[in-house]
Each structure stands twice: as C-alpha cells, then as structure tokens.
Amino acid sequence: MPSMPLDKIKEYSEILSKYAEIYSNETRTAILLIIANSEHGVTWKEIEEKYLKIYNVPANPNTIAFNLKRLIDRGIVKKFGDTYILEDKNAAIRC
C-alpha cells in the first residue's frame, strides 16, 4: 500500500470532510446538481421548479435557504444578483 506523506493527511482529510458533509444531505446534493447542470446559473425560482419536477413535491423555502447558505459558506456556490452559480467546479459532476 503506498504511503501518504503525513503533511498531506490533514490537507486531504479537510477536503474530503468538506465534500462528505455537503453530500450527506440529499436535498443539498440535489440543489448542488441543479446548479451544476446549468451553464449560466439558476435563480431561486428555477431551483424550486426543478426540485418540484424531480421530487414531485415542493421544496420548503427554508430548506432551500439553509442548504444554499451551506453551499455558499463552503465556497462551492456563489450568488451573483439573483443567480446561483457553481464556484467550485470540483464539487459536482456535470451530468
């Protein structure tokens, strides 16, 4: 088994923990993928509409706000005006 330099273990564990926390919530992951699958970003309304099409139930606005804040705070999503865009291109796979 190859060995990892000790100074890299902390760096890699922080990165992996960040993504594990993001992907640990299905709604947050769905919102992230909705944003990632848009070339020019999405508005709040578009997130709501796409979420409804995916799950056949409306998303709670508080849930959207909470999860968007988590994505923004982690530097994965950025808001420009009323549009949310993917800031961290490594965070999601464009489908």
Secondary structure, DSSP 8 states (H G I E B T S, - for coil): -----HHHHHHHHHHHHHHHHHHTSHHHHHHHHHHHT-SS-EEHHHHHHHHHHHHSS---HHHHHHHHHHHHHTTSEEEETTEEEES-TTSS---
